[in-house]
Amino acid sequence: MYRVLLFYKYVKIHNPEFFAEEHLGYCRDLGLSGRILISPEGINGTCSGSFSQTEKYMEHMRLDERFNDLWFKIDEVKGHVFKKMHVRVKQELVTFRLEKDLDPNVISGKHLDPNEWFAMMQQDDVVILDGRTDYEFDLGHFKNAIRPPVKSFREFPNWVKNEFNLFKDKKILTYCTGGVRCEKLSGYLIQQGFKEVYQLNGGIVNYSHDPDVKGKLFEGKCYVFDERISIPVNFADDYTITGKCHHCGLPTDRYVNCANLDCHKQHFECEECEKKWARSCSEECMNAPRHELLQNA
């Protein structure tokens, strides 16, 4: 049995390039696979390995005083969910590109545990904001959540200023996959004058693990950035498919990449349409010279 570790922490890291190089060597020696981002403002990662490997990794991280309280969200899987191990340096853990730095350790929304979140979601005076992208929302989301019209996280500031600001006097509940994006988004909302802002502590992943709420009021599945593509969340209610096939419009939760190597667009495609369209997002892509099926013929 293997495990997936999902984790982040906003903490000052001096000389992130040196730290990343050393960290990559350690992870490779240990046998982990995954994707870890290092920046001057902290660490954000997902990695997979055996029980022994992941235990050693968590112990190693907690020996560093910067990460001695690092919260690992753990899922059990059958094998590695990444092909390789990558540790990369970025200026930000999540790309927001604000003119003025926003430190979540100084300003962020009030954290709600899953039970608090479940109770507050059902109040009449709240606005539930999905802090992810549109394609993540389409695969699954909390009931009555607002679908953000953004394809990348850095589009949020303009959208908040130009459209979402009419909710400034409402209670705002923000959520994302594991919590790292909402640390920034909730703080930004407060900076913009929103009066009451909350965030789901640990994100959807933590909510799905809670033994009391069991993922209630979440519809569909949660998008994840590894080979699984999606994970179940709601273990209490009947499963609801929120996605629709790109071609026929029928309900489906199958996300595939277009087989045209020059496109590779991720889109919903049911099994029947995958056969009919050769896993292509359009007729043009189906007949493209760099279509995977043609390449392998």
Residue pairs with C-beta under 8 A, 6 or more apart in sequence:
1 50
1 51
1 76
1 77
1 78
2 48
2 49
2 50
2 51
2 76
2 77
2 78
2 79
2 80
2 81
3 48
3 49
3 50
3 51
3 54
3 74
3 75
3 76
3 77
4 46
4 47
4 48
4 74
4 75
4 76
4 77
4 81
4 226
5 34
5 45
5 46
5 47
5 48
5 49
5 54
5 57
5 58
5 72
5 73
5 74
6 45
6 46
6 72
6 73
6 74
6 75
6 177
6 178
6 205
7 43
7 44
7 45
7 46
7 70
7 71
7 72
7 73
7 178
8 42
8 43
8 44
8 45
8 93
8 178
8 179
8 180
9 42
9 43
9 66
9 67
9 69
9 70
9 71
10 41
10 42
10 93
10 103
10 104
10 105
10 183
11 41
11 42
11 43
11 66
11 67
11 105
12 40
12 41
12 42
12 66
13 19
13 38
13 39
13 40
13 41
13 42
13 43
13 66
14 40
16 38
16 39
16 40
16 89
17 89
19 38
20 38
20 87
20 88
20 89
21 87
23 36
23 38
23 87
24 85
24 86
24 87
26 60
27 34
27 36
27 47
27 57
27 85
27 87
28 85
30 49
30 53
30 56
30 57
31 49
31 50
31 53
32 47
32 48
32 49
32 53
32 54
32 57
32 85
33 47
33 48
33 49
33 80
33 81
33 82
33 83
33 84
33 85
34 45
34 46
34 47
34 48
34 82
34 85
34 86
34 226
35 45
35 46
35 47
35 82
35 86
35 88
35 225
35 226
36 43
36 44
36 45
36 46
36 47
36 86
36 87
36 88
37 43
37 44
37 45
37 87
37 88
37 89
37 90
37 93
38 87
38 88
38 89
38 90
39 89
39 90
39 91
39 92
39 93
40 91
41 92
41 93
41 103
42 93
43 67
43 70
43 93
44 93
44 94
44 180
46 81
46 82
46 224
46 225
46 226
47 54
47 57
47 82
47 85
48 54
48 77
48 79
48 80
48 81
48 82
48 226
49 57
49 80
54 74
58 70
58 72
61 67
61 70
62 68
62 69
62 70
71 202
73 178
73 202
73 205
73 206
73 209
75 205
75 231
77 228
81 226
81 227
81 228
82 226
82 227
83 227
93 180
94 153
94 180
94 181
94 184
95 152
95 153
95 154
96 102
96 153
96 154
96 156
96 157
96 184
96 188
97 154
97 157
98 157
98 188
102 184
102 187
102 188
102 191
103 187
104 183
104 184
104 187
106 187
107 187
107 190
107 191
108 182
108 183
108 184
108 186
108 187
108 190
108 199
109 172
109 174
109 182
109 186
109 187
109 189
109 190
109 197
109 198
109 199
110 197
110 198
110 199
111 198
111 199
111 200
111 201
112 120
112 173
112 198
112 199
112 200
112 201
113 201
113 210
114 200
114 201
114 206
114 207
114 210
114 212
114 213
115 210
115 212
115 213
117 173
117 175
117 198
117 200
117 201
117 207
117 213
118 213
118 216
118 217
120 126
120 171
120 173
120 198
121 128
121 142
121 143
121 144
121 173
121 217
122 217
123 171
125 170
125 171
126 170
126 171
126 172
126 173
127 146
127 167
127 170
127 171
127 172
127 173
128 142
128 144
128 145
128 146
128 173
128 175
129 145
129 146
129 148
129 164
129 172
129 173
129 174
129 175
129 185
130 136
130 137
130 141
130 142
130 145
130 146
130 147
130 148
130 175
130 176
131 148
131 156
131 174
131 175
131 176
131 181
131 182
131 185
131 199
132 148
132 153
132 176
132 177
132 181
132 223
133 148
133 150
133 151
133 152
133 153
134 147
134 148
134 149
134 150
134 151
135 151
135 223
135 266
136 177
136 223
137 145
137 147
137 148
138 147
138 242
138 243
138 268
139 220
139 221
139 222
139 223
139 230
139 242
139 243
139 253
139 255
140 218
140 219
140 220
140 221
140 222
140 223
140 230
140 233
140 242
140 253
141 147
141 218
141 219
141 220
141 242
142 175
142 217
142 218
142 219
143 217
143 218
143 219
145 175
146 164
148 156
148 159
149 159
150 156
150 159
153 181
156 185
156 188
157 188
160 188
160 189
160 192
161 192
165 192
165 193
167 194
168 192
168 193
168 194
168 195
169 195
170 196
171 196
171 198
172 186
172 189
172 194
172 196
172 197
172 198
173 198
173 199
173 200
174 182
174 185
174 186
174 189
174 197
174 198
174 199
174 200
175 182
175 199
175 200
175 203
175 204
175 207
176 182
176 185
176 200
176 203
176 204
177 203
177 204
177 205
177 222
177 223
177 224
178 202
178 203
178 204
178 205
178 206
179 199
179 200
179 201
179 202
179 203
179 206
180 203
182 199
182 200
182 203
183 199
185 199
186 197
186 198
186 199
189 197
190 197
200 206
200 207
204 218
204 222
204 233
205 222
205 231
207 213
207 215
207 218
207 233
208 214
208 215
208 218
208 222
208 231
208 232
208 233
208 234
208 235
213 236
214 234
214 235
214 236
215 232
215 233
215 234
215 235
215 236
215 237
216 234
216 236
216 237
217 234
217 237
218 233
218 234
219 234
219 240
219 242
220 233
220 240
220 241
220 242
220 243
220 253
221 230
221 231
221 232
221 233
221 253
222 230
222 231
222 232
222 233
223 229
223 230
223 255
224 230
224 231
229 255
230 253
230 255
232 239
234 240
241 251
241 252
241 253
242 251
242 253
243 251
243 252
243 253
243 254
243 255
243 268
244 250
244 251
244 252
244 268
245 251
245 252
245 268
245 269
245 270
245 273
246 267
246 268
246 269
246 273
246 281
247 269
247 270
247 273
247 276
247 277
248 270
248 272
248 273
250 270
252 268
252 269
252 270
253 268
254 268
254 269
254 270
254 271
254 274
255 266
255 267
255 268
256 266
256 267
256 268
256 269
256 274
256 279
257 264
257 265
257 266
257 279
258 264
258 265
258 266
258 267
258 279
258 280
258 281
258 282
258 285
259 278
259 279
259 280
259 285
259 286
259 291
259 292
259 293
260 280
260 281
260 285
260 286
260 288
260 290
260 291
260 292
261 288
261 290
261 291
261 292
261 295
262 288
262 290
263 280
263 281
263 282
263 285
263 288
265 281
265 285
267 281
269 277
269 279
269 281
277 286
278 286
278 291
278 293
279 292
280 286
280 288
280 291
285 291
288 294
